[in-house]
Amino acid sequence: MGTEKILIEQQEDLAIISIHNPPANSLDVHTLKELDSSIHKYGNESFPKAIILTGKGATFSAGAELKELEDAKEGIAAFLGKRKPNFRDK
């Protein structure tokens, strides 16, 4: 389960969300939107009790895709600034 650059594996009460954007799992706007959607998908559900965020391959993540930041009209920082936390009350 998951999307093109974000892979999701479910195990009992655990979700493993993996960034898969070779070669260095950089976070371009497309990958960030997929990651954001994958994480917030679980915000209104009882599953999972924990989420592990990891990267496929030898690198967790190289961080923001700097080339895209220079060219993007709406940079990654602008995208992240629009997102409000969605934490469940227990």
Secondary structure per residue as TSV (DSSP state, phi and psi in degrees):
chain	resnum	aa	ss	phi	psi
A	1	M	-	360.0	156.4
A	2	G	B	133.6	-157.8
A	3	T	-	-128.9	-167.3
A	4	E	S	-57.4	-48.7
A	5	K	S	-108.3	-4.0
A	6	I	E	-123.1	124.6
A	7	L	E	-109.8	138.1
A	8	I	E	-124.8	128.3
A	9	E	E	-119.8	133.0
A	10	Q	E	-111.4	131.8
A	11	Q	E	-137.7	108.2
A	12	E	T	49.2	-115.0
A	13	D	T	-95.5	23.1
A	14	L	E	-129.0	139.0
A	15	A	E	-118.7	130.2
A	16	I	E	-108.7	114.7
A	17	I	E	-106.0	119.5
A	18	S	E	-114.4	133.7
A	19	I	E	-83.7	126.1
A	20	H	-	-130.4	81.8
A	21	N	-	-134.4	73.9
A	22	P	T	-57.7	153.7
A	23	P	T	-89.8	-17.7
A	24	A	T	-122.0	15.2
A	25	N	T	54.3	43.0
A	26	S	-	-69.3	155.3
A	27	L	B	-103.4	86.1
A	28	D	-	-82.3	174.0
A	29	V	H	-60.5	-41.8
A	30	H	H	-60.0	-47.0
A	31	T	H	-65.6	-40.8
A	32	L	H	-62.8	-39.6
A	33	K	H	-65.6	-41.1
A	34	E	H	-64.2	-43.5
A	35	L	H	-63.6	-46.1
A	36	D	H	-58.1	-47.2
A	37	S	H	-63.1	-42.0
A	38	S	H	-64.8	-43.7
A	39	I	H	-69.3	-45.3
A	40	H	H	-74.3	-15.6
A	41	K	H	-57.7	-36.0
A	42	Y	G	-85.9	-4.3
A	43	G	G	-63.6	-27.8
A	44	N	G	-110.2	11.6
A	45	E	S	-114.7	158.3
A	46	S	S	-78.4	-22.0
A	47	F	-	-97.5	141.4
A	48	P	-	-93.6	172.7
A	49	K	S	-85.4	-21.2
A	50	A	E	-147.7	150.0
A	51	I	E	-124.5	130.1
A	52	I	E	-105.8	126.2
A	53	L	E	-104.9	124.4
A	54	T	E	-141.2	173.7
A	55	G	E	-120.4	142.1
A	56	K	S	-77.4	143.7
A	57	G	S	88.8	-160.4
A	58	A	S	-80.4	-14.6
A	59	T	-	-117.3	132.9
A	60	F	S	-64.1	-63.5
A	61	S	-	-166.3	137.5
A	62	A	-	-79.5	-9.0
A	63	G	-	100.6	-158.5
A	64	A	B	-64.1	145.3
A	65	E	-	-78.6	98.3
A	66	L	H	-64.5	-36.1
A	67	K	H	-60.5	-40.7
A	68	E	H	-69.2	-36.5
A	69	L	H	-59.9	-38.0
A	70	E	H	-65.7	-36.0
A	71	D	H	-94.6	-21.8
A	72	A	-	-73.1	137.3
A	73	K	S	-71.0	-41.3
A	74	E	S	-112.9	96.3
A	75	G	-	-67.6	171.5
A	76	I	H	-59.6	-39.2
A	77	A	H	-62.0	-39.6
A	78	A	H	-65.4	-40.6
A	79	F	H	-62.5	-46.6
A	80	L	H	-67.0	-32.0
A	81	G	H	-66.9	-21.9
A	82	K	H	-83.1	-19.3
A	83	R	-	-84.5	127.9
A	84	K	-	-100.9	141.6
A	85	P	-	-58.7	145.6
A	86	N	-	-129.1	78.6
A	87	F	-	-99.3	137.3
A	88	R	-	-79.4	143.0
A	89	D	-	-86.5	136.5
A	90	K	-	-109.3	360.0
